[in-house]
């Protein structure tokens, strides 16, 4: 009887060790580097070269940190209202400015001077993007001045407060993008359409219909490619010159939480709500690599969104999840 008890204990230990190894394999951290931030952020945004990360706290303030050493660069908030909170942000390409948006206000922050330069109000802000030089912001909002609210994006001059262009959809505009060369704006809406706008003329260039609401849009830095993702569709890559579909990268029903093109516009990284990152080759539409971001606790039942992605260079991708886990990933080599 003693022998049977001993064997049972040994068997249980073996099972426990096997489960532990399996869990370690599932949630192993293969990243070059991992940093933990708060797991209660309202929004998290990486700069375009992954030098900075902006963390919006539920208490209403934001922190600007370096990604290499996690040092604090700046800290600010729009106002002292208890319901305040930054829901979207974006950096200028030269890292001189960052624009932050709450539901009804937006602010342009000078990173070098560590102060807010301009502060403006708009109705029902949902997303915001900053032009390469920090002069303009592309803002998804609603115009409530008439009898019926109008769903629009405005190309807003941050120094004067003037609206250069206003572009419209028939429903909520969920995601917007700006090309780094300043040629195009892209918008995706719950009306199931993605629309490409010419910022030189203010005219609609293409409208791409989808089978469901648009979840995420993105533009390549050179303005050549547009990416769209519908809630129940794959990832579509469009040619912005011809308007033709180049690739449908995956046919699974997976909603993209974040997406970014590489600096040379040859790769696309997509992040998902199931804690997965996939790297794609734009030329042939093939999958290059994939990663599983680390969990703060392996026993967590709910998955975390990969909320923001940025290429530090063509060899390093940086991500952060909604659980506040920042990680660096090696492209094309084993870290």
JOTA-V723712 format. One record per run of one state. SS is the DSSP state (alpha for helix, beta for strand, coil for the rest). FROM is the first residue (numbers start at 1). TO is the last residue. If there is no record, write none. Layout:
ss->[SS:SS]
from->[FROM:FROM]
to->[TO:TO]
This chain:
ss->[coil:alpha:coil:beta:coil:beta:coil:beta:coil:beta:coil:beta:coil:beta:coil:beta:coil:beta:coil:beta:coil:beta:coil:beta:coil:beta:coil:beta:coil:beta:coil:beta:coil:beta:coil:beta:coil:beta:coil:beta:coil:beta:coil:beta:coil:beta:coil:beta:coil:beta:coil:beta:coil:beta:coil:beta:coil:beta:coil]
from->[1:2:27:33:37:43:47:52:57:61:67:72:78:88:92:97:102:105:111:115:122:127:131:136:144:150:158:163:170:173:179:184:190:193:199:204:210:214:220:225:231:235:240:245:249:256:262:267:273:277:282:287:292:306:314:316:322:325:331]
to->[1:26:32:36:42:46:51:56:60:66:71:77:87:91:96:101:104:110:114:121:126:130:135:143:149:157:162:169:172:178:183:189:192:198:203:209:213:219:224:230:234:239:244:248:255:261:266:272:276:281:286:291:305:313:315:321:324:330:335]
